[in-house]
Amino acid sequence: MKLALITLFSLILLSISAYAASGKDLAKSLKLDPSSKAIKQWEKVFEKPDKMASMGIDKLSAGDQSALKGYLTSHAADSDHPEAAGL
């Protein structure tokens, strides 16, 4: 019985993580280039609902917003790993 519950729980977690979009995919779908802004600028975007709305970020779930913010800030122009346009 325990093995069945563990297996079921594992399958549920795996399907949820497979379904969730990555930050890169979300940025691409919204046509956002992470290197177009510095880290601080991306953080300000996520602090202001009107800026989020103008970019379409407000329509995403909280989890997707978090993933997108993580991707955009970790690949911003002044980050350790800036994302080049088109990659």
N, C-alpha and C positions, 0 to 999 in steps of 0.2 A: 504494500500500500504506500509506504513512504517513497519507494523508488518511482512509483507511478506519479505521485505528486511532484517530486523533484523533476522528473522528466517533463511533465506538463508545464511546470513553472519555467523551466529552461526554454522550452519551445515558445512560450508566450514572450519571454524577454527577447529571444532571438528575432521573433517576427516583428516586435515593436522597434527594435534597433535597426532592422533592415528596412522598415517602412519610413523611418525618420530621414528627412533630407539632410544632406551635409551642408555646412556653411558655404562651401564653394558652389554647390549646385544652386543654393538659394540666391547667392550673389549673382550668379550667371543669369538666373531666371529674371531677376530684377534689374539686370544690366548695371550692376554696381561694380566698380573697379576699386579694389581695396587700396591700391597704391595712389589713388587720386586724392587721398586725404591722409593727414597724420593721425596717430593714435588718439590724441586729445580731441581732434575734430570728429572722429567717428564716435567717441564717447558722448560728445555733445549732441550728435544726431539722435542717439538713443535716449537722451534725457528730455528731448523736446517732442511732444506728440505731433506738432504741426510739421516738423521736419521729417519725422517717421512717415507721416501720412503722404507727404509730397513724394517720397521715394517708394511708397507701397509697402513699407515694412510693417505698418500698423495692422495689416490684414493677416499677418502670420500669427501662428500660435506662440505662446510664451516660450516654449521649448525651441521652436524654429528661430525666434528672435534672438534667443540666447546663443544658439549655434552660429547664426549669422554675425552677431556682434563679435563673438570669439574669433571667427575667421577674418572679419574685416580688420579688427585691431591687431591680430597676430601677423597680418600680411600688409599692414599699412605702410605708407611711404617711409616712415622713420623707424620701422620695426627691424628686427634682426634678419627677418626673411621676407622682404617686400615681394609682392607678387607682380610680375611683369604683365603688362596688358596682353591679352590674347592667350594666356596660359591657363 
